[in-house]
Amino acid sequence: QVQLVESGGGSVQAGGSLRLSCSASGLSYSAYCMGWFRQGPGPERDRVASLYTGGGRISYADSVKGRFTISQDNAKRTLNLQMNNLKPEDTAIYYCAAHPSVGDAACSLRRREADFRYWGQGTQVTVSS
């Protein structure tokens, strides 16, 4: 059974930093497409960043480029999201997501909520001005 557990959310002032972590279990970590999504006031979850755990390209949403960094620790089966220079518009529930991957290229095409099969419970990030 695949389980994704996020941690590291919280409240911070604009310009501050937070680091989110996602601990993954029950999956072949070396061959998955994994990503971070967020859901603000609207109904949809938007992709923030994603990567293929087997190595390869990393992609970011335009709104977070240069501020957020996605990384992984394969030994610990952990996906991280370092968020710097946070803005009030980054306020959202952040979710870790995973999908069995057929490779780096296929993973880079997965950008929608429906493209990912497994989800964590989410962690709240609140940025005040």
C-alpha positions, 0 to 999 in steps of 0.5 A: 500500500502506497503511503505519502506523508507530508511534513514541514508546513506552517505559518511564515511572513512574506519573504520567509522560507519553509521546507516541506518533506514527503516520506514515501512508502510502499512503492518502488521509489526509484521509478516513480514520477513524484511532485508537489501540488498546491490547492488554494481557495479554488477547487483545483490542485495546481502542480508546483514542481515534479521530478522523476525519481530515477533521475532526469529533468525537473520542472517547475510552475512559472510562479515558483521558478527561482524561489522553490527547489524540489529535491529527493533523498533516495536512500530515505525515500523522501521528496523535499520542497525548499520554498524561499522568498515566500509570498502571500499568494503561496498560501495553500495546502501543499500535497505530495503526489506520486505516479508509477512512471515509464521514464523521465520523458513521460514524467515531464508530461504529467502536470495535472492532478489527474495524472497522479495516482497517489496523494498525501494528506496535505500540509498547510502553508500560510504566508502573511504580508 
